[in-house]
């Protein structure tokens, strides 16, 4: 009697969840690194206002994650037009950007009393990223 190589449904679902969690952690680390790097360069080298630097870092990180997801994690998504996906992705992330800005700009003065730049805005940003 031949054994089936198919996984039981419970094992298959666990494997999907495990893969998703690993990918989410990797992209989370990459996104955070991109976000913090762009934020720091925008503030320290380009001298941009904090709100602009936060938006720029957030946006570059979101585009990075969108690209990784489209071409590596979900290659089947390339079958669908990118324009619709990008519009949907952008709308969802605009809400995230608004929340991110509120948290960073709200916490920044608190951390500035305890420390100095870049530590103050980076601490606020790390909390905003979650």
Secondary structure, DSSP 4 states (H G I P E B T S, - for coil): -PPP-PPPHHHHHHHHHHHHHHHHHHHHHHHHHHHHHHHHHHHHTS---HHHHHHHHHHHHHHHHHHHIIIIITGGGGGS-HHHHHHHHHHHHHHHHHHHHHHHHHHHHHHHHHS-TTHHHHHHHHHHH-
